[in-house]
Amino acid sequence: MALFKKRTTGKPGEWYYCLEHKKVEEGPECPAKNRFGPYASREEASHAMETARDRNLEWETDPRWHDAAGKDRPEDG
């Protein structure tokens, strides 16, 4: 007996963005490795790539994630 059941259909109202097909799906139609979500609405899922881009930019420019200790160290050579 399997410990985890594979969910083949999504719940109504769960929206995902499929990275492979570049489309919004209600309920997970594609494997988890190929999708972002769940989102609360179709509209929110349709902006998944923009949301990811904004979050990546926010992370890349957040000083809390980049310490200055490594910047002044001479490179080993």
N, C-alpha and C positions, 0 to 999 in steps of 0.2 A: 504494500500500500504506500503510495506516495505521501510524503510529508506536506507538500504544497500542491494544491490543485492549480493547473494551468487555466487561467481565465481566458476564455476564447472570445467573449463578447464584453464590451464595455457597458458601463452604466449610462443610462440616458442623462444628459446634462454634463457629462465629462467630455471635454474637448481636448484634442491633441493636435500637434503639428508634426506631420511626417517629414523627416529630413530626406528620405529617399525619393518620395513622390512629390515633395514640395506642395503639400496640400493639407487642409484642415480636415480632421476626422472626428466624428462623434463616437466616443468609445475607442479603445485601442484596437485598431485594425492591423497595424504593423508591429513588429517586435519592438520591445522597449529600447533596444540599442539604436533604433532609427527614429525615435520620436522625442519631442519635448512635451511636457504636460504632467498632470492634467491642468487645464485652465477652466475657469468658471463659465466662460462664454465663447462662442464662435469668434467673436470680434477679438477677444484677448488672444486666442490661439492664432489668429491670422497675423498677429504682430509678434509672434514668437521670435523670429530672427532679429527684429529690431530690439526687442527686450534683451535678448542674449548679447547683442552688440553693445548696448548701453551698459549692461552689467559688467561685461568684460572691460570696457573703457573705465568704468568706475573703479574696478579692482586694480587695473594697471596704474591708475593715477592716485591710488589711496596710499598715503605715506605710512599708514599703520602696517602695510604688507611689505614694505621695502625698507629694510634697515640700512643705515648709512655705513655700517661697520665694514662691509666688503668693498666699498668704493675707494677707500684710501689705502687699501692693502696693495703692495707691489705684486705683480704677477710672478709666478714661479717660472723660471726659464732656464 
